[in-house]
Amino acid sequence: MRKLELSIFRELSVEGGLPKAATGRTPLIVSVGCVKTDDDHIQKGSGRRVQDGFLFVLCKLAELQHSSKALL
């Protein structure tokens, strides 16, 4: 019964998003270090500390070549 409920919930959530996507009103979550402007553009955030932290994470992942190694 649990899998059926989850399947129905997924189906309803997709169906609910289709009309919004057709009109361009889909909610958008932007990543850390970015901001969404009033005219729905995405720009880099002005927080230097957040940008430095985000850059550190990307450099560390590039250095280790795999995300699972970063957790060790």
Backbone hydrogen bonds, N-H to C=O, Kabsch-Sander energy under -0.5 kcal/mol:
donor,donor_aa,acceptor,acceptor_aa,energy
5,E,1,M,-2.0
6,L,2,R,-2.1
7,S,3,K,-2.3
8,I,4,L,-2.4
9,F,5,E,-2.4
10,R,6,L,-2.4
11,E,7,S,-2.2
12,L,8,I,-2.5
13,S,9,F,-2.3
14,V,10,R,-2.1
15,E,11,E,-2.3
16,G,12,L,-2.2
17,G,13,S,-1.1
18,L,14,V,-1.3
20,K,16,G,-0.6
21,A,17,G,-2.4
22,A,18,L,-2.1
23,T,19,P,-1.2
24,G,20,K,-0.6
24,G,21,A,-0.6
25,R,20,K,-2.9
30,V,28,L,-0.6
34,C,31,S,-1.7
35,V,43,Q,-2.9
37,T,35,V,-0.6
37,T,41,H,-3.1
40,D,37,T,-1.6
43,Q,35,V,-2.6
45,G,33,G,-3.9
48,R,46,S,-0.9
51,Q,47,G,-2.2
52,D,48,R,-2.6
53,G,49,R,-2.1
54,F,50,V,-2.5
55,L,51,Q,-2.5
56,F,52,D,-2.1
57,V,53,G,-2.1
58,L,54,F,-2.1
59,C,55,L,-2.4
60,K,56,F,-2.5
61,L,57,V,-2.3
62,A,58,L,-2.1
63,E,59,C,-2.2
64,L,60,K,-2.2
65,Q,61,L,-1.5
69,K,66,H,-0.6
70,A,66,H,-0.8
71,L,67,S,-0.6
71,L,68,S,-0.6
72,L,69,K,-0.9
